[in-house]
Amino acid sequence: MDEKKLGPLLSDEQFFGECLNLDYPGMEAVKEAVADKNYSLAKKEMASYIRKTLDADRFFEIPYEIPENIYKLPGESDAKAAERICNHTLVSVGVPCEYGKENTVDWEANPTYNGYKEWTWQLSRHNDIKLLAHEYNKTKNEKLAYAAAELMDSWMKQAVCPDADCVGYKTKCWRTIECGIRMGANWPYILFTFYKTPAFTDDILIDWYKSVYEHGERLSKNHMTGNWLIMEMNGLGQIGILYPQFKKSAKWLQQALESLEEELDRQIYPDGFQYELTTNYHDVVINNYQRFIEVAYKFGKTIPDTLLEKLSRACELDIKLMMPDGKTPDLNDGCRRDVKGSYEIRKRIIPNDKRAKWITEGDETGEPEYTSAAMPWSGFAALRTGWEQDDTWALMDAAPFGRAHQHEDKLSVLLYTNGKFLLTEGGNYAYDESEMRSYVLSTRSHNTVRVDGQDQNRRKTYAWKEEDIKKKSNLEWNFSKKWDYAKSAYDEGYGEDQDKAPVHERASYFYRDKNQPLLITVDRLSDIKSSSKTHNWDILWHIDSEVEKQTDDYIRFADADIAWSNGETSIIVGQETPEWQGFIATGTKQGMYRAVSCIDTKVNANAVRIVTVLAPHKAGTQCKHLVGVKASSDAANMDITLIFDDGSEWALNENTLRG
């Protein structure tokens, strides 16, 4: 931090002479003071104008939104959190920092044990100050207004806007993602809450407007791509709407609106998935469109119908992927978000959307025409027995690598049944440099195949191309009344050297019997460059259940049986050496993970076919159990026989299952 500089950097002469449209209606007194170069009076008149003209009633017609990534202490109410914030104990990414009530908050500090950069970055999103504002609106406790004013004043002075050529991802307090979040989510709520309070003095209001203008310049010129760009343009667009007195407001609003519409074509696959292919950032993108559109509507701006139509398609992606518990799976750096809750908010901007009416109101006319759903471009197949909470759901990942936040997990499969995420995976974890973070990004934390101890490695040479958004994946599928089928292959390289000789082809067959569902996975593993070279293939399955019995042919869990056609199988739980295996994340804060059973089937072969069957059952009930699978290791063979503990067998053929 340059101690010789205090923000905002705009001088009074620059702000009043270059940034403001002094001919804007109602600013006559400001213009007169500026003409006399009486900037002390100009600030007084400008602050008076702000207090007279801001339309808080209109703004607060938009329902309150809890800030994304806000953290409170365990069991802490909003009132207790507000008291803590007033005493200068702030929490970011789940880690508290006690500055001391008499001390000024250091906005560039980092109290984490490992220098976790997200702590400092996310602190400057000002989620805590928005919480103070929300609590003030409930209590009218002026102590909260003074605390918010002091925090905002200290931030504006300490966090100096970077030079115009500073790229968007640089700095501790002015990354453009934080700029977009401040302008598009938190600062408007804070301003409309406190602008008339004694705590928000003339000086604070003028510094606020100066800082907002500096935000506008940075967002307009230094914006990034991907989900960041949507947050940035939401923020820039809201500046254009809520601060019409700036000379550049109309220009900034037009830039934001054009960019937001263009990005729907640039970032959203034809099947609706945002190109980062993560359920978290997919919804982050939609949420930022929502924020911008709601403010635009309330303040008399028009949104093109074409934008809303494209956005509606992106919203439906959550329904296509939805698990029986009503949540999205946490794909890549994803999250399990309640889809109905999301649509309760979204229907404010797409009120006539038939899916919104179905999922929020139970309107049967909006029920999807499909049960299982294939996404040909983004490469996912969601397989389900139905739409009820007691149905079973499976997912196959045949996706391209994605634009960002990717995991090395192609051909991974998931299963939700009996009210739980049974066949799970590493999940999403804190964006730190820990072993757990490396693990969740790796192939070994997913339900797919490793070769010679090596992970998939698309990341090494990956480069997104604009035309990729129109390119279909290599997903093949067919859905029928009894069986769903999905197939794909991975041939993009394993290990540091990106060895492309080993190829993994996977076909999944989902038996759509609600009372006795099955997930049959057939892996065909081969070396396309040699007919003699053998590889050590590891087929991994992460099952979140208690082991009851283990044999050479099957493993019985409390609520599922798993059996395989050949190979040596072991169970790994919570292993840290020689490498991490058998864990799942329980949240995105540091330290939030636990052990889980990883089933590892090992085979040494040049070319081989392996069939794995997962048969769920309700824990504690009497049922027929799967105890074996017979299937030829010859890749050309299509026959499969399931063996049950009552002596019965079920002969199947892949050609028949494919329909």
N, C-alpha and C positions, 0 to 999 in steps of 0.2 A: 504494500500500500504506500503510495507517495504521500507523505505527511504534509507536504507543502501544498497539496491540492485538496480542496474540499468541493464536494458536489452540491448542487448541480453546477456544471461548468458554464452554462449559459449566463452571461452577465445580464443585468437589467436592460441595458441598452440593446443587446442582441435579442433578448426575448421579446421586448415590447416593439422594437423597431423592425425585426426580421421574421419573427415567428408568428405573430398574431395578425389576424385580419381586423384591423381597427375600425373598418367600416361595417363590421358585423352588427346587426341590430342590437341595440341596448348598450353598446360599448362607447357611446359618445363621450362620456366623462373620462373614460380611460384614454381615448384618442386625444382629448384636449390636454390632459396632463402630460402625455408623451410629447405632444407638440411643444410644450413648454420645457421639456426635458426634466420635468419634476417626477422622477421615478418613484420617490417615496409616496407621492400622492397617487401615481399610477398604480402602484401595488395595492394601496388602500381601496381605490375605486374598482380594480380588477377583482379583489377579494369580495367586495360588496356585490359586484355583478354576479360572481359565482354563486354566492349564497342566495341571491334573488332568483336565479334562473335554473339552477339544477332541479330537475323534476324527480325527486325521490319517490313520490307516490307512484309514478309510472314505472320507475326502475324496479321497485319492490313488488310489482305485479308478477314479476318473474320469481317463481318459487326458489327458496334458498337451496343451494347445493353445497353439501359438505365437501370441503376441499379434498382433492385426490392426494393421497400420500400424506395425510395428516396423521400424526402420531400422538397418542396420549399415554400416560403411565397406566399400568394395569389397574382396572377398576375405577379410573378417574372420570368424574363427571365433567361436563363442560364448565360448570361453575368452578370446580376445583382446578381445572386446567387453566382457566382464566386467571385465577389467583396466583397460580404458579408462574404464569407468563408475566404478570405484573411484577413479580419478584425476580424476574430475569433468570429463570430457569427454563431454558428452551429445549425442546425435543425435536430432533431430526433423525429420520430413518430409525426410529426406535431408541436412540441413544440420547440421554439428557446431558445438558451442560449447564452447570450452576455458575453463572457469572457473578451473582451477588446483586442484591437490590440497589446498592449504592454505586455500583459500577456500570459503565456503559457496555452494552453488548458489542463484542468484537465480531463483525460479520464475516471475517475471513478466518476465524478460528476453526480448528478441527480437533475435537477431544477424543476421537476414536483411537483405539489401541493400535490400529494398523493403518492409520491415515486414509481411511475410507473417504474418497473424494465426494461421494454423494451427500455426505453430511453437510458440508459447506454449501454445495450447490443448492440442495433442496431447502436449506434454511432461508435462502433468499427468494424462495417462492412466496413467502409471507403467509403461509397457511395459519400460523399461530395468530397473526394479527387479524386475519379474517375471523378466526374463532372469537377473538375479543369483540369484534364488531357484532357478531351474531349474538353474543351474550349481552352486549349493550342494548341491542334492540329488544331483548326480552326484559331487561332490568332497568334500563336508563341510569345505570350507575356511572356517574361521571369519572370515577376513578379509572374505569376501563378506557374511556376516551383519552385521558391524560397519558395512560400507559401506551396506548396505540400511537398517540402523537409523538411521544418520546422515542419509541422504537422506529417509527417512520423517519423522524428527523435524523436520528443517528445513522440510519441506513443511507438516506440521501446524501448525507455529508461524507460518510466513509466510502461508500461504494461509488467510486467515480466512473462515469461513463468512459469506456475505452476509446482509443483513436478510431477514426472512420474506417481504417483499413484492417482493423482487428477482426479476424475470422470469427464466425458465430460460435464455435465450440470453445473458444479461449476465454480466460478470466475466471475468477472464483464467484463473482456476483452478477456478471452481465453476459453469461451464455445466452444465446438467443432463445433457447427453450425456456429458460426462466423469464426472460423478457416477455415472451408470449403468454406464459402462465400468469405473470403479474398483471399484464394488461387485459387478458381475456378471461380471467377467472376471479382474481382476488382483489386487485386494486379498485375496480369499479364498486364492488360491494363495500369496501372499506371507506371509500370517498363518500358514497351516497349515505352511509351511516353517520359519519362524523363531521361533515363539512360545516354544519351549523353549530357545532359544540364550541364552547369557549376554548377547549384544548387545541382545536385546529385554528391557530392564529392566522393572521394575514400572511405572515412570512411562510408558514408551513404550506398554506394553500398555493402561494406563488411558486415555492420550490417544487411542490407537487406537480404543477402544470409544466414547469420547466423540465422536470424529470420525465414526465410523460412525453414531451416533445422529443427529448433525447432518445427515449424508447422508440418512438416512431421512426426516427432517422436510422437507428440501428436495425430495426426489424425490416425496414424497407430496403436497406442496402446490403445487409450482412446475413440474410436468412439462409437456411440450410435446405435439406431435402427430406423426404420421407415424412414420418409422423411429426418431426420437429417443424417442418414447413407449415403443416396444418395448424399447429399451436401458434406459430409465429403470425400467420395470416389472420387467425382469429383475433389475436391481440392487436394487430395493426388495423384490422377492420373496425374493432371496437373503439380504438382511438379516433378513427374517422367519423364514427357515429356520435360518440359521447363528448368529444371535444371539437365541435364544429367551428370554434373560433380560430383554430390554427389555419394558416394560409394553405397548408398542404393536406388538410383533412380530406377534402373531396378526392384528391389524387391518391391518398393512401387507401381510402375506402374502395376506390375503383381498382387499385392494384390488388387488394385483398380479395375482392369479389371475383375478379377474373382468375386469379390464381386458384382460389378454392374450387371454382368450377372446372378449370383445366386439370387440377390434380385428381379429381374423381375419375377422369379418363386415364390419367397417367399412373395412378396408384391402385385402382380397384380392378381386379380381374373380372371378366364377364360373368363369372359365377358368384361375384359379390365379395370375395375375400380381399382385404387390403394386402398389398404386395410384400409386406414383411412377414406375413403368414403366422402371426402371433395373435391369439385371441385378446390379449391385453391391449396391444397397440392398435389393433383393429377397432376396439371400442374407444380407445383414447381419441382416435381420429373422428369417429362419429360424435363423441361428446363435444369436441371442439367445434364441429359444424353446428351442433345443437346450441352451444353458447352464443355463437355469432348470430345465428338465425333468430334466436329469441330476442336478443337485444335489437336486431334490425327490425323485427316486427313491432316491438314496443315503441320504437322511435321513428316509425313511419317509413321505413325503407322496404323495398321490394326485393324478393328473392325469386330468381327464375324457376319456373316449373321444372325445367330440365334438370336443374341441380337437385331438386327435391325427389324427382323420380330416380335418379342415380343413387341418391342417398338411401332411399327406401330399399333398393336392392342390396346395398351393403348391410342394412339393418337385418334383413332376412337371413343373412349368413349365420347369425347367432342361433336362429331357429333350426337351420339345417344341421348345425353341429351339436345342438343341445342334448345333454344327457337326461336320463329320467328324473333326476333331482331338480331339473329346471335350470341347470347352470351350464356354462360353456366349459369345455375341457381346457386345461392350461397348456396349449400347444406352444412349442418353442418358449420364448420368454412370455408366456401367457398367464392367464388367471382364470379362476372359476367364478364368473360373475353371473348373478341371477338375471336370467333373460327377461322374465316378466317385469322385474323391477326396472330394467333398462327400458323396456317398451312403455312402461307407465310414464316415463319421462319423454321418450321419443314421440309419443302420440300427440304431444303438444305442438310438434312441428309437422307431423304427418298424420293429421287427425282422421283422414279417410282411409288409411292403410288397413287392408283387410287382415293382415297378419297381426297387426297391433290390436285390433278388436277381438281376434280369436284368443290371443294369449292373455290379454288383460281382462276381457269381459266374458270369455267363453262363447263368443259368437261363432257358431258352427259353420257359418257360411265362409269364414275365413280360414278354416282348418286346411293345412297344406294338402295338396292333391297327392303328395308323396308320403311314404312312411320312411323308408331308407332314402338317402340322398347322396348322389355323386356330384363332385365338384371337378369337372373335367380340366379346367385351367389351373386351379390352385392345387389339385391333385389329392383331395381327401375323399374318402368314402365313409359316410356315417350309416351304420347298419343298425336297425332296431326292430323289435317285435311289435312296437306300438308307441303311443304318445303318453301313456300313463306312468305314474311314479313307480309302479311295480313291474314295469317292462324292463327288458334287457337291451343294452346298447353296446355296439362295438365300433371301433374306428380303425381304418387303415390309412397310413400316411404314405402317399406316393407323390409327395409334393416336390417341386423344385426347391432350390436352397432358400429362396426368399431374399428380400432386399436388405434385411437387418435383423438383429436379435435372433439369429438362427441357432439351432442345435443340429448336431451331426446324427440325424435320426431317421433317415429314409427307410421305409418299409416297417417302421415300428407299428405295433397294433396295441389297442387299449380295449378294456372291457369293464363296463359298469353293469352290475347285476345285484339283485337282492338288496337294493338300497345302499350300495357301497361301490367305490371305485376299486374293483378287485384286481384287475391286471393294470397296474399303475406304472409310473416311470419317475425319473428323478425330479421332474417338475422345474419350477422357476425359483431361483435363489438370488440373494443379494449380489449386486454387481461389483463384487470385490475381487481380490486376487487369491482367494482361498482355494484349498483343495476341493471343497464342496462346490464352489462355483465352476471349477474346471470339470468336475465330475458331471454336473447336470448338463453341461454343454456337449459332453462326449457321447459317443455311440454306446459306451458301456453302461450308461444310466438308462438306456431305452430297451425296448423289446424288439431287438433286431439282431443282426449277426456281426461278429468281429472276425477278422481273418489274421491268423498268425499273431495274435495279440495286439492287432492294430485296429484303430477306429477308422470309420469313414473320414475322408478329408476333402470335402468340397471347398472348404473355406480358403485353402491355399491359393487356388487359381480362380476363385469366383469373381466375376464382374457382371454387374447388372447392365443389361442393355434395354433401351426404351421399348424396343419391339417385343421384349419378352412378355409384356403384359397381355399380348394377344396370342401367345404360344400355349398350346395345350400340353398338359403333362403326359406321361406315359402310363396313366391309369387306364386299366381295362375293367369293365364291370358288367354285371347283369343281375337284375333283381327279379325274383319270382315269388310266388305265393309262399313256398316253403323254404327256399334257399336264396341267400344273397351271396354273390360272388364278386371279389375284387382282386385284381392282380396288377403287379408292377415289377420293376427290376431296378437294381442299383449296379451301375458299371462305371462310376466316376472316380474310383480310386480309393485305396486304403493306405494308411500310414504316411509318414513324412514324405516319402518319395512318390506318393499317389500311385501306387501300383494298381494298374488297371487290368491286370490279367485275371484276378478273381472277380467273378460276377455272381451276384445274389439275385435270384428270381423268387418272388413270393406270391403265392395265391392263398387267399383267405376265403373260407366257406362258413357262412353264418346260418345256423339252423334256426328258423324263426318260429319255433314253438315256445310260446310264453311260459309254459309249465316245465319244459325241459330243453332250454336253449343249449346250443353247442357252438364252439368256435374251433374250427379245424384250420390249421395253418400248414401249408405245404411249402417247404423251402427246397429249391433246386440250386445247388452250389457247384460251381465249376470254374476251371481255369481255361480261358478261351485262347491262351497262347501256347499251352502245353497239354498233351494228352497223358503225360506221365508224372508231372510234378504234383506232389501232394501239399495240402495246406491243413493247418489246424483251424477248424471252424468252431466258433463258440456261438451257440444260439441261446439268447438270454431272455428270461421272463421274470419280471418283478411282480410278485404276488403278495398283496397286503392281507395276509391271513395267517392263522396259526397252523403249523405243521402237525398233523396227527399220526401220519404213517409214511414211511419212505421205503421203497423197494427199488429193484433194478429196472422195473417196468413202469412204475407210476409213483406219484406222490399224492397223498390225500391231505387236503387242507380242511379246515373247519367248514368251509362253504364252497369247496370246489375240488375236483380231481383233475390232475394233469398227467397225461401219458404221452409217450414218444415212441417212434418206430425203431430207432436205433441210436447208438451213441452212449457215452458214459455221462451220467448226470450227477451233479453235486448241488448243494445248497450253500450259498454265501450270504451271511448276515452281518452287516456293520463292519466290513473289513476296511482297514486303513493302509495295510502294507501287503504286498508290494505296491498296490494301487487301490484306490477307493472303489468299493463295490458294495451294493446292498444297502443303499440309503434312499430316502425320499425327502424332499423339502416340505416343511409344514407351514412355511411362510416365506416372505422375501426379506425379512430382517436377518441380520447376521446371527448365526447360532440356531436358527429355526430349521432343524432337520432331525430325523430319527431313522433307526434301522428298519429294514424290510427284507424279506426273503427274496434273493435272486436265484432263480433256477438256471444253471449253466449246463447245457448239453454240449459235450465235446465230441467231435468227429475228426479223424485224420483221413483225408481222401483227396483225390484229384477231382472227381465229380460224384455227387451224391444227392439223393433225394431223402429228405427227412420230414416225417409227418408228426406234428404235435397237436394234441387235442386238449382243450380246456372245457371241462363239463361242470358248470356251476350247479350247486344245490343249496337248499336252505339249511343253515346250520341246525343240528339237533334233530332233523327229521329223518324218517326211514325212507330210503330211496334206493334205486338201483345205481351202483357205483361203477364208474369206468376203471378198469384195471389193466388195460393194455391196448396197443395199436399194432396191427400187422400191416406193413406196407413195404414193397420192394424198394431197395436203395437205388434202383435203376431210374434215372431221370425220366426216361420215356414211359415208364409204367404209370398208370392212372388209377390203380385199384387201392382201396383203403378198407380195412376191416377193423371195426371197433369191438372190443371185448369187455363184457360186463361181469360183475361179481356173481351173478346168478347163472353164469354159464352161457348166456345168450351172446350172439354176435350180430353185428350189423354191417353188411357188405355194401360198400359205396363205390362209385366210380366218378372221378373228377369230371369227365366229359358230361355225365348226367347232371352233376351239381352245377355246372356252368350254364346249363339250360340251352 
